[in-house]
Amino acid sequence: MQSAVGEPPSPHTAVPGYLEPNGSVQQRRMTAMAYRLLRKVFNKLLLKSPSRTEVLGNRAVDLLLQSERTNQVDVAEMAVETGRQALAATPNDHPQRAAVLDILAVALLRLFERTGQVDALEEAVETGRQALAATPRNNPRHAGVASNHGMTLRNLFECTGRIDVLEEAIETGRQALAATPHDDPDRLIPLSNLGTALLALFELTGRIDALEEAIETGRQALAATPHDDPRHAGVVSNLTPALQRLFECTGRIDALEEAIETGRQALAATPHDDPRHAGIVSNLGVALVRLFERTGQTNALEEAIETGRQAVSTTTHNSRERVVALNMLQVALLRLFERTGQIDVLEEAIETGRQALAATPLNHRGHADNLTSLGIALRLLFDHTGRIDVLVEAIETGRQAVTATPLNHRNRADNLANLGTALLRLFQRNGRIDVLEESIEMGRQAVAASPLNQPKRTWHLYSLGAALNHLFDRTGSTEALHEACRCYKEAADSTTGEAFLRYIAYRRFAHLAIVRGSHQAALQAIEDAIELLAAVLPNSLVRADREYQLGRLPGLAGEAAAAALAADQPIRAVELLERARGILAAETHSARGPDMVRLRGHAPHLADELEQLRSRLSVLDHPPASAQLPAEDKPWDTDREAKQRLAEDRREAYEAWRRLLDHIRSLPGFTRFFQSPTLDELVRHAHGATVVFITASPTRCDALILPDTAEHAVQVVPLVSLTQHAAMEHTNRLFGAIHAATDPRLDPAERVKAQQEILTVLAWMWDTITEPVLTHLGHTATPGPHKPWPRVRWCPVGFLAYLPFHAAGHHTDDPDQSTAPRAVIERVVSSYTTTVRILAQQPDADGHAMLIVPAADIPGATALPAVHEETTEITTLVPDAHVLTTTTRDGVLRALPDHQIAHFACHGSSGWADPARSCLLLSDHDVAPLTISDIGALQLTAHLAYLSACDTSITSPLLVDESLHVTGAFQLAGYRHVIGTLWHVDDRAAAQLARDFYAHLTNDGKVPPQTHRSSQALHYAIQRQRARYPKTPTLWAAHTHTGA
């Protein structure tokens, strides 16, 4: 288990400026119109008195059109040669010399596009200048000549990055537009050319006025293009990258959504064999990647990757379109790697980046962006593998990118920040202070080059803050501390920055503020971070994406409690602990709690509407299997459209849910409807129970005891002997020892040694955590005979939830000694709760009908011979229990609502990496596993679920505060009491413990199960099991009681 606290996130703006606008592709189609006009000119001349000029000019036009159709280099070369012959045959005073110059300029441009010969492009520019100079402004052909020349200039700019060339292209574009009448059906040509040049100016300089003019020009071009015009798709696609850039500069999500919509329109109107297809797909793909980065919508990323693969497959080797497609695909693959951690995806991204870099000339303005993109991929590979040679290459690539980026280029700040991040990784590896100082210098330059209020400035500030934070940790420099705080705070307060970066910046600022002694500022920062949670993981995301987003936020609850306690606000600490945990299940808890009861009494129609919407969102979280078929099982377009519809349906349902909540909260007395509970509300939920929160953070560790009435104060027990590092170390030791002790392949002596290690960890827990708490509560001895045992509900926070607090103690002590017993089990009855608010979930159930689900021998799993014995023992104690003979998923789900007690004796499977895969293994588990989603979706009023199975309370360390495990799912489904397990349990020992549990619960079969005594019954059963196997804690310490 590794701590994620303090780790700077990987920047998720990969390579700014890697996208080439699709304008150049579209404009080549547009110049076919110019070819037709030139052909008309020469045809008229041929009818009169054909000369060598007219014949050769006409032939050159024919070859240009043929080159457009075939993409053959030899045809392009013939067009150039013929154009040169025509020009040589045309006197300087010939009336058609300007037309011949224009033909030759266009032919040279086409040759450059086919071959990449920069000398051909430079000749095209010079020839175009001559053509434009020879064409009077009142000549009908002036607009076409100016448009062609502007396009040629923009190509030269793309190769050289020279701003004077781009400015000339824009000026020439304005001339072409001014010379084109408003009612001219081809006015879209100069509009599109000018818009593309203006976008390039923005890319170079970051001038927002150029971007706004590019968008306005693009909109005018679109308005001037009929839907049935074959050029419509290209005009629409040219608008896509401009709108995407507007989103990147302003954070306006509506601009990004419009970019995606225009991209999809263009793609739908473009055949796969159209030369424009790759560019249109690339534009759309980049916008989809940005949507994923902003919202976490995985379906957008999947669509981007699929479109990127399509674009690459439809382009020719080393073409500019292929480079664009490769760049887009690489960025999408990097995001997929960050989402999934699949190394093969990262390796593909690196290979894709190398291909793009190899196909890009050194003097091309996109070369620097390709270098940066590859450098990011290499750094991620280093993070995954630790290979220093990979990191060295990443840094060298980053240096080359910075060197290749002009000082005034819009992307220079990003390239500097990426280099700084790579250098920070090197410092973390080798500890050299000069490397850290260079990282800081790169970060400062990046921030200095970032315009205020630009979204990416948030990332640059955060990255610089992280480097300065390391400098403070290394040297204790107060200057570094203060500067780091300023960077984090400015990043966090940015209104345009990405929500996740702002969230993590608030947390880092809060940590440093505590170090500085600014406790109130730290608490406010944590409160601000929690306020951002709704933006970081909106309900509009599907469940899997919300889980992923939450997994990026570990440790929030512990840090929130620490900040509140440092500010001497223990009440707020408890309230924040509830608000920052159980986020995914909060609305389900609320829908079954007191708020819903009040609403149903006041406005039953609103309660019904809210319940319908909640059910709708639940269905959209878990769509039918037909909507999740693998891509190879159905056409990709169909799969993509289905996912788009699903995402749109969920967004609409969420918006309806939000509007309804706003309406309900506007009603008198419902201001706090479905809001996180206050201390008064938490005390009512607990019904007087002793609830003990255990927290660990980098700055302090504490136990917080919920008062039995709102009038009493929250009690704080500082755990002065506990540190977060020590807690994590002992948790890892416990896991390692449990794994060894339960591994039948190990030598018996090694397994005995592992059992002793577990006892050592349990003793450490007593000394550092549970003994101080129980002493504070006054539980210092074993209750006397016939006296009630006190009960403690443990509510461990974060990774502490893996520890068995009920089993903490010195279990090797002599039981006959006169001193007070040093074990939790000898002083109190223990229970666990995931949150306090879940204790108020529902009233008690009527009836004691019991269902037993035995799955002793199922396909693909080891046999559990003691299950039969366990079932027999239980039915002896509860004779009317119903034993399910067909243990299938559907059969169990049908039976559960008719029984208030459910006992499962089977295998359990925990999804350590993917909690959604956690399940109970029944007879059809290979095709229809009983997952936590199935269980949690039930809406029951039930007494007890006893899970005699392995690992039912285990989940991913990144989501431990969400209780995404089988035990939590049964509690969420409506069971007031759940018996679960913290690790692998022995089959026969589990059967013994279950028998003792039900014997106590039924008074040896004399009464129906008294489920309100479930915690006492488990306590009794564990005591008996410990007496049997005192030196084998794996046989008695795994079982826990969770609930009321």
N, C-alpha and C positions, 0 to 999 in steps of 0.2 A: 504494500500500500504506500503510495507516494502522496505527499502533500502538494496541493496545487496553489497554496497560498503564496502570493507574491510573485508568481510567474507572469511576466508580461505576455499578453496574447500575441499570436502571430498576426502581423498586419494583414487585413484582408482586402486591402486595395492593392492588387498584385502589381500590375504594370500599367500605370496611367499612360494613355496615349498610344497603346499598342494597336488600336484599331485604325485602319485606313478608311476614310469615308468611301462610300460606294460610288461617289460621284464620277470618278474617272471611268469606271466601268460603264455607267449609264451614259456618260457623255459620248463615248465611242459610238454608241447606238444613235445618238442624236446627230452626229456628224454625217450620218448617211443622208440626212436631209441636205446638208451642204454639198455632198457629192452629187445629188440629183440636180441641184441648182446649177452646179458647174457643168454637168453633162448637158443641161438645156442650153447653156451659153454656147458650148462648143458644137452642139448639133445644129444650132441656128447658123453658126459660121460655116459649118460643113455644107449646108444647103446652098450657101451663097458661092463661096469660092474657097474650097478646102485648101489649106496650106499645111505645111509641116507642123506648125504650132498647134493648129486645131486637131489634126489627126493624133499627134502625140499626146496632147492634153486629154482628148477623149479616151485614148488607150490607157493613160495613167489612172483616170477615174474608174474605168472598168476594172483595172487591177486592184485598186483600193477596195472596191466593193467585193471583189473575189477574195481578197485578203481578210476582210471582215467575216465572210462566210466560212472560210476554211482554216483560219489561223496559221496558214503555212508561211514559214519564214521566207522561202524562195520567192513566193508571190509578192511579199512585202518588198523584198530586195528589187524585184523587177519593176514594181511601182515606183520606187525611188529612182532607179536608173532611167526609166521612161520619163519621169518628171524632170530629171536633169537634162535629158535630151530635148525635151520641150522647151525648157528655159533657155538652153543654148541656141535654140532655133528662133527665139523670140527677141526682136530688137528692144532696146530700152524704151523706145517711144511707142511700142506696140500697145494698142488699147487693152489687150488681154494679158499683158505681162503680170499685172497684179493677181489675176486669176491663176496663172501658171505658178507664180510664187506660192500662192496659197495651197495649190495642189501638192507641190513639192514639200512644203512645210508639214502638211498633214501626213504625207507618205513617210517622211523621216520620223515623225512622231510614232506612227504605227510600227516602223522598223525597230525603234527603241523599245516599244512595248513588247515586241516579240523576242528581242535579243538582249535587252538591257545595255545596249551600246550607248554610253553617255555622249560620245562624240556625235552620234546621229541626233541625239536630243539637242545638243548645243547648236548644231547646224540648223535644226528645225526652228529653234528660237530666233536665230539670226535671220533665217529666211522668212519667218513669220513677221518679224519687224519690218522687213522690206516690203512684204505684201501689204501690211497695214498702212505703211507710209505712202504706198502707191495707190491706195484706195481712198478717194475723197469721202468725207463724212456724209455727203448727200448722195453717195452712190448706194443703190439698193443692196449691194453686196457687203457694205461696210460692217453691218451687224454680224454677218456670218464669219467674215475674216477676223474681226475682233474677238469673236467667241472662240474660234479655233486657236488663235494666238494666246488667248488667256488660258486655255486648257494646256497648251504646250508649256507656258511659263509655270503653271502650277506643278506640272510633272518635273520641271527642272528644280523647282523649290523642294519637292519631295526628295530629290536625289542629293541636294546640296544643303538644304536648310537655310539658304540665303534669304533674309527677310526682304532685301531690296527686290529680289525676283518675285516674291509673293506680293509685295505692294504693287509692283508693275502688273501682275496678274489681276489684282483687284481693280486697279484703275482701268485696265483694258476691258474687264468684265463690265464695269459701269458704262464704258463707251458703248459696248455691244447692247446693253440693256436700253440705254438712252436712244439708240438708233433703231430700236424695234418697236413698232406701233403697239399700243395696248390691245388692239383687237387682232393682232397677228396670232394665228394659231400656234406658231412656233416660238412665241415669247417665252415659253417655259424653258427653252434652251439657254438663253443668257441668264435667266433667273436661277436656274439650277447651277450653272457654272459659277456665277457670282456667289451663291450661297455656299458652295463647296470651298471656294477660296477664302471666304470669310471665316468658315469653320477652321480652316487650316491656320488662319491668323490667330484665332483664339487658342488653338492647340499650342502655338509657338509662344504666345505672349500672355495668355490668360486674360485677355481683355474681354470683359463681360459684354461690352457694347458690341463687339464683333460677333459674339455668340448670339446675342439677341437679334442682331440684324440678319445673321445667317438663318435663324429660325423663321423670322418674318419673311425673308426672301423665299425660303423653302415652302412656307404656307402659300405664298402667292403663286409659286410654281405649281403647287398641288391644285390650287383653285383654278389655274389656267389649263389643267389637263383633264380632259373627259375620262370617265371611268373605262370606256371602251378603247381608249388610246393605248397602243402597245407600250408606250413609254410610261404609262401611269405607275406601274410597279416600281420602276427605277426612281421616279420622282418621290414616291412615298418612302422608299428605302433611304433616300438621301436625307430625309427628315429624321430618321431614327437616331443616328449618332449625335446629331445636334441636340435633340431632346435628352438623350442620355447624358451628354455633357452638362446640360442645364441642371439635371438632377445632381450630378456630382459636385457642381459648384454651389448649389443652394439647398440640397437635401429635399427638394420638392418631390414627393412620391408620385404626385399626379403627372409630373413630367416623365418620370420613368415608366409609369403605366401607359402613357400615350406613346412613348418610344416603342414599347413592346407591341402595342396594338398596331402601330404603323408598320412595324417589322413583320408582323403576322399577315397583315393585308398584302404587303409586297410579296411575301413568300407564297401566299396562296395564289397570286396572280402570275407567278413565274414558273414556267416549265423547268423540269430538272436538267434538260439539255441546253437551257439558255445560258450563254456565257455570263450573264449577270447573276446567276443563281448563287454561286459561291459567296460573292460579296454581300448579297442580301441576307443569306443565312448567317454570315459572320456578324453583321450588324445586329441582327436579332439575338444571336447567341450571347454577345457581350451584354446586351441589356438584360437578358435573363440571368446572367451571372450576377450582375449588380442587384437584381431583385432578390436573389438568394442571399447575397451578402447583407442586404438591408433587413430582410424579413426572416431568413432561415427557411424559406419554402423549398424543400428538397425537390419537389416536382419541377420547379423552375430550373434547378441545376441539372436535373436529368434531361430536360428538354434541351438545355444549352449544349450538353455533351453530345446528344444525338444529332443536333443540327450541326455541331462542329465536325463530327465524323462525316456527315453527308457532304459538307462543304469541302473538306480535304479530298474526299473520294472523287469529286467532280471537277477538280482543278488539275491543270497540267504541271509537270515537274518544274520547279524553280520560277513559276509565274508569280507575279505580285499578289494575285488573288489567293494563291496557295499559302503564301507567307501570312497573309491576313487570317486565313482560316486556321493555320497552324497556331498562330498566336492566341486566337480566341479559344481553341481547343485546349491549349496548354493551361490557360488560366482556369478554365472550367475543371480540368483534371486536378489542378492544385486544390481547388475548393473541395472537390470530392474526396481527395486524400485527407484534408483537414477534417472533413465530416466523418470519414469512415476509418482512417488509419491504415488503409490497404496499401502495402508497399508497392504492389505491382502497378497501382494507379499512379503513384509518385514516379516510378521508373518510366512509365509511359509519358508522363508530363515532361520529364527531363529529356527524353529522346525527342519528343515533339518540339521542345524548345531548341534543341541543338539543330534540328532540321530547319526550323525557321531562321535561326541565326546564320546557318550556312548558306541559305538562299537569299540573304539580304546583303547587298553591297556595303562595304565599309563606310562609304560616304553617304549612304542613304539616311535620311533623318529618323527612320524607324530603327536603325541599328542599335542605338542606345537603349531603347525600350526593350528590344529583344534581349540584350545583355542583362538588363535588370530582371526581366522575367526569369531567365535561366538562373541568375544568381539567387533569386528567392527559392526556386525549386531545389537548388543544391543545398541551401541552408536548411530547408526542411528535411532533406535527406540526412544531413549531419545531425539534426535534432533526433532523427529516428535511429540512426546507426552509430553515432558518435565517431564517425570516421573523420579524422583531422584533415586528411588530404582533400576531402570533399569540401570542408569549410574553407580551406585555403583557396580552392578554386572559386568558391562562392565570393570570397572577398576580392580576389583578383578580377573576377567578372564584374563585380560592383564598382571597382575602381575604374575599369574601362568604361562602364556606363556613365559614370560621373564625368570622366574626361571627354566623352563623346557628346555630352549634353551642353548646349550653349548656355551662357550665364543667365540669359533672360528667358530661357525656355520654361514653359509651364510645368513640365515634368521634372525639372531639376530638383525641386524640393523632395519629390518622392524618391528619386534615385539616391539622393544624399541620405535620406532616412533609411532606405533599405541597406545601404552600405553601413550606416551606423549600427543597425540591428545586427548585421553579420559580425561586425567588430566586437559588439557586446558579447556575442556568443564566444568569440575567441578569448576575450578576457575571462569569461566564466570558466573556460577550459584551462588557460595557462596562468591566470592571475596577474598578468603584466599590467602595471598601472599605465604605461604609455599607450597600450592598446585601448584601455578604457578612456583615457583622455582624448584619443583620436575619435573614438565613438561619440563622445560628448561634443566634440567640435563639429562632427558631421551633423549631429542632431541640432546644434545651434544654428548652423547654416541652413538646415532644412526649415526650421521654424522661421528664420529671417526671410526666407524666400516664399513663405506661405502667406497668401493674402488673408486678411482678417475675415472672419465669418465664412471661410471656405471649409466645407466638411472635412477635407483631408488634413487640415491644420490640427484637428483633434488628435489624429493618429501621430502627427509629427511631435506635438507637445507631449503626448503620452510616452512616446519612445524616448524622447530626451529626458523626461522625468524618470523613466526606468534606469537609464544610464547614470543619472545623477544620484539616484537612490543607491545604486551599487557603490558609487564613489563615497557616499556618506557611510555606508556599511563598512567599507574598507578603511577609511581614514578618519571617520568621525567629524569631518568638515561640516561646521554649521552653515557655511555658505552654500555648500552642496545641498544640505538639507532644506534650506529655505528656498533655493532655486527649484529643487524638485517639487516642493509643495506648491510653488507658484505654477509650475508646468501642469501638475496634476489638476489643480483647481481650475485653471483656465480651460483645460481640456474638458473637464467635467461640466463646467458651466456653459459650454458651447451649445447654442440652440440649433445649430445645423449639423453637429457631429452625429455619428452613428450611436445609437442608444447603448449598445453593448460596450463600446469604448468609453463612453461617458460613465456608465455604471462602474466599470472596473477602475476608472480614474478616481471616482468618488471613494471607492474602497481603499485605494492606495493612499489617497490624501488623508483619509480618516486614520489609517495606521500611523502615518508620519505625524499627524497632528497629536495623537496620543503620546508619541515619543517626545514631541515638543512641549507637552503639557497643556495643549490647547484642547481640553476635553469637550467643551461645548461645541467647538468647531468640528471636532471629530464626530460627535453624535449627530450634528446637523448633516454632515456629509453622508453618514450611513442612512439617515432618514431619506435623504435625496436619492441615494442609490436604490433604496427599496421602492421609492415612488416610480423609478424608471422600470421596474419589473414588468409592468403592464405593456410597455413598449418593447422590451427585450423579448418577451415570450407572450405575444398576444394570443387570445383565444382563437383568432382567425387561422392560426397554424394547426395542422393536424397533430394528433397526440404525439407521434414519433418525433416530429420536429420540435415540439415543446419540450419533450424529454431531453433532446439533444441540447437545446438552448440552456435548460436548467443545469445540465451536466457541465456547462462552462462556468457555472457560478458557485462552486463549492465553498463552504466555510462562511457563508454570509451570516447565518444565524449566530454562530459563536462570536464573530466580530461585532455584530450588532449588540449583543449582550455586553461584551467587554467595553464598548464605547459608552453605553448607557451607565454601566457601573462606574466607569472612570469619571463620568459626569455626575456621580452620586444620584442616579435616578433608577433605583432598582425596579420600581413599578414599570417604568418604560422598558426596562430590560426584558421583563416577562412578556409585555405586550409585543415587543419586536420579535421575541423568540417564536411566538405564535404566528406572527405575520409572515415571517421569513421561512417557515417550514410548512410542509403539507400543502404546497401551493396548488399542485395539480388536482388534489382531491377537495380543495376548499369549497368549491361550489357544490359538489355532491354532498359534503357534510352540511352545508347551509340549507340545501334543498330538503333535507330531512330533519332540520333542527327547528328551534323555537321561532325563528324569523318566518319560516314558511307556515307554521301553525297560525301565527298572528295574521299573516296575509290572507290565509284561507278564510279566517273568520271575518276579516274586514272587507276583502274584495276577492271572492272565490274565482271570479272570471279571470282576474289577473294571475292568480295562482295557477289556474289551469293553463293559461297561455305560457306562463314561465316554464311549467313542467313540460309542455309540448316542445318548447324551444330547446330545453335541456336535453330531452330525448333525441331531438333532431341533431344536435351537436354531437351527442354520443354515437349516433349511427354514422355520422360523417367522420368521426374519429376511427371507426372500425368498419370501413365499407365492405360490401359483399365481396366474397372471394373472386367473383368474376371480374371485379374492377381491379384486381391485383395480379392478374395473370402475368407470367414472365413475358418479356417483350417478344421472345421467339414464338410465343403461342398465339400472337395476334398481330395484325399490321401495326407498324409503329405509329402511323398517323392516328389510328383509332385509339391506341393506348394514350397518346399524347392528348388527344381531345378529351378522353375520359378523365384524365388527371386535371386538365384545365377546368372542366366542368365541376369536378369535385372541389377544387380550390375555390372556384367562384361561389359554389353553393355554400361552402363553409364561411367564406367572407360575408356573404349576405346574411346567413343565419347568425353569425356573431354580431353583425351590425344591428340586427333586429333584437338580439339579446341585450346589447348595450343600451339601445333606445328604451327598451322595456324597463331595464333596471333604473335608468334615469327617471322615467315616469313614476315608478314605484317610490323612489327616494324623494320625489317631490310631494308625496302625500304626507299629511300631518302624522307625526309619530313614526315615520318610516325613513328618516334621514340616514340612519345607520344600517339600513337593510342590506344584508349580505356583506357587510364590512367586517374587517378584522376586529375581533372582540376586545373590549377594554378589560381592565383588571376586574371590575365589578362583575362583568359578564362571565369572565373566566372562573371566578370564585363560585358563581351560581352553577356553572357547568360541572365543576368538580364535586359539588354536593358535600362539601366538608372534608373531602379526602386529602390526605397528605401527598402532594405532588412535588417531586424534587427534580428540578432541571440540573443536569450536569453539563457544563460548558468548558471548552478549551479553545483558546485563541493564542496568537503569537505574543500577546501582551499580558494575559492573565488567565487563570482558571478558577472557576467558582462553582458552588452549588447554590441554587436559588430555590427557596421553599415557598410555595404558594400558600398564602394565609387561608385559614378556614372561614374567615369572614372578611368582607371588604373593609371593615374598620381597622383590621390589623395590618401591620406592615409586612411587605415581602422580606423574608429573612435571607440574608446573604452569608454563606459560609465560604470564606476564601480558602481555596485548596492550595495552600502555600507550598506544599511539597510536590505539587503536580506542575508539569510543563507540557505544552502541546507536543514538543518533540519526544518527551519521555512517554506520553500517552500513545503516540503513534508507534514508537519503538516497541512498546509492550504489546500493542495490538498485533503488530507483525510477528512478534515472538509467539503469541498465542496461536495465531493462524498456522505458523510453521509447526508448532508442537502438535496441534490437533491433526494436521495432515499426516505427520509422522506416526502419531499414536494410533490412527485408524487405518494405516496402510498395512494390509496383511502380508505384503511382500517383504517388509522389513524384518530384520532379526528381532526376536522377542525382547532382547536386552535393550535395543534401540527404542522400541516402543515403550518399555517401562521407563526409560530415561525421558522420553517425551511426555509421559504422564506426570512425571515429577516437575518438568518444566511448566506444565499447565498449573500445577499446584503453586509453583513459585510466583507465576503471574497473578493468581488469585490472591495470594498473600500480599503482593505489592498493591493490588487494588484496595485491599482492606486498609493498609497503612496510609495510603495517599488520598483515598476518595471516600470509601463508605464509612470507615470508623469515625472520621471527623463529623460526617453528616449525622450518623446515628447518635453520637454523643451529644451533638447540638440539640437533637430532638428529644434527648432524655432516654433513649432506648439503650440502656447500658447493661442489661442483664436479660436472661431468659425469663419470660413470664412464668409465674408460678402455676401450679396445677389448678385446672378449672378456671383460670383467668384468661380473658380474651387476648389474643395476640394482636399487637399493633400492626398496621399495614402501611406500607410505603409504595407509592406508585412512582417508579423511576421513569424519568423522561430524558434520556441521554441525547445529546445534540451532536450532529455530525458523525464522524467515524467512531465516536465513543459508543454508538449504538451497537457495535459489534461485540462489546464487552458484556460478560454475564455478571451484572451487579448483584443479582440474587445469590450467586455462588461465591462472592468475594469472601476471603477469610483465610485463617491459618488452620487448615484442616488436618494438620499433623500434630496439633496440640494434644496433650494428654487430657482426655475427657473427664478425668477424675480430679483435675487440679481445681483449687478453690477460687482462682481468679475468674474474672468475668469472661465469658466465651468470646473468642475473637473470630466470629463468623456471622455474616448477615443472616444466614438461615437459622441461627440459634437465638436471634433477637427479634426479627420481624418477619411478617409475611410479605413477599415481594410481588408486585405486578408491574407491568410496563404500559405506557401509553405513548402513542406517536405524537399526539397533540392533546391539549386540554379540551378544546372545543368538541372533539369527537366523543367525549364522555357524555355530552348532552344530545347525542345523535337521535335517540328515539326512546319511547317507553318500553317497558318490559313486554315480552310476548306471552300469549296465552297458550297453555298446553305444554306437554313434554314428550311429544312424539319424537322418536329417535330413529335416525337412519345410519346404518353402518355400511361403509363402502370398502370392502376388502379387495385388494388387487395383489394377490400373492405371487402369481406366476403369469407374467405378461410378456409379449414378444419384445425382444431387444433389451431386456433388463434381467438382472440376476434374480433368482427366486428368493422369496421372503417366507421361509417355512413357518416362522413364528406367527404370521398373520392369522393362520387358522386357529392357533391356540388363543391369540388375542381376541378374536371374534367370539370364540366359545366362552371365554371368561366373561366378556362383557354381556353377552346374551343371558348368561346365568344370573348376572346382577340386574340386568334390565330385560326381563323376559319378553316384553312386548316390542322390543326393538326390531325394526325391519331391516333385514340383511339384503342388500341389493345383489342379485345374482348375476346380472348383466352390467358390468361396470364400464359403460361407455360414457363419453362426454355428454351426449344428448340425454342419455338416460339419467345421469346424475343431475343435470340442470333441470330436468322435468321433476325430479323427486324432491329436490331441496326445498321448494316453497311449501311443501306439505309437511315438513318436519322442523321442529324447533331446535333439535339437537342433531348434529352431523358428526360422525366419527369416521375419519379416513385412515385406513391402514394400507399404506402403499409407498411407492418411491416418490420422492420429490426432486425437482430439478430447478436450480436457481440460475437465472440469467445474469451472471456476474458482469458480462460485457453488455448484454442487452436485456434489461429487466423485463421487457415485454414478453420474453420467451420463458419466463419462470412459469412453472406449471406443476400439476400433480399428474403422475403417469398412470393412466387407466388402460384398459385393454385395447383401446384404439388410439393410443397416444401418438403412434407414428403417422396417422392421417388426421386426427382431430384431438390435439392435446387440450386438456382443461387448463386454460391460461388464466393469468391474473385479470386479463381483460374480461373474460367470460364471467369470472367470479365477481369482480367489482361492479359489473353492470347489473347484477341482481339487486332488487329492491325488496329486502326482506325485513321482517321483525322477528328475530330469532334469538335463542338463548346462547347456545354453545356450539363452537366448531372445534373439535379436537383433531389436530393434524399429526398423526403418528407417522411422520415421514421426515426425510432428511432436508436440512437447509431451507426450511420454509420461511425463515426470517432474514435471509441473506439477499442482498441486492448490490448494485454497483456502488463503489465508494463515492462516485460523483453524484449519486442520487439518493444517498442514504437518508437524508432528511425528508424524502418524499415517501418513504416506506413502501416502495414499489416491489413488494414481495408477496408471497402467497398468504402469509399471516395477515399483512395489511389489507390484502384484497378481501379476505373474509370479514375483517372488521368493517371495511368500507361497505360491504354488501348488507350489513345490518346485524351481525352477530355481536352480542354484548360481551361475550367472553370468547377468546381464541387461545388455544394451547398450540404453540408453535415450537420450532427448534432453531438453534443458532448454528448447528453444524451437523455433520453426518452422525447418525445414531445407529447403534447396534440393534439388529432385528429383535433378538430375544430380550435384551434389556428394555427396549421400548415396550414390548408386550408386558413385562413385569410392571413397569411404571404405570402403564395404562390401567392394569388390573387394580393396583393400589389406589389410583385416582378415583375410579368409579366405585370402589368399595367404600371409600370415604364419602363420596358424593351421595351414595344411596344407603349409607348406614348398613353396609354389607348386604345390600339387596332388600332391605326391609321397607324402604320408601322409594318413590320415584326420584330421579336425579334432582338434587337441590342445587340448581346451577348457580344460584347467587353465592354459593360457597366454593365456586370453582378455584379461586386463588388459594383458599385454605386447603382444598383437596390436593392441588398440585404441590403445595408446600409439604404436606404430609407425605405424599408419594416420593418426593425428592429426598426427604429425610430418611425414609426407609431404604431407598436405593443407595444413598450414601453410606448407610450403615452396612449394606451388603458389600459395597466396593469402595471403601474409603480412600484407597490410593489410586483409583481409576476414575478421575473426574469426567472423562468423556462419556461415561455411562450414566451420570446423574446430573450434570450441570448444563446440558444443552437445552432442556425444556423450559419454556417461559409461559407465563400467563399475561395476556394483553387484553385490556378492556376495563370494564366498569368495576 
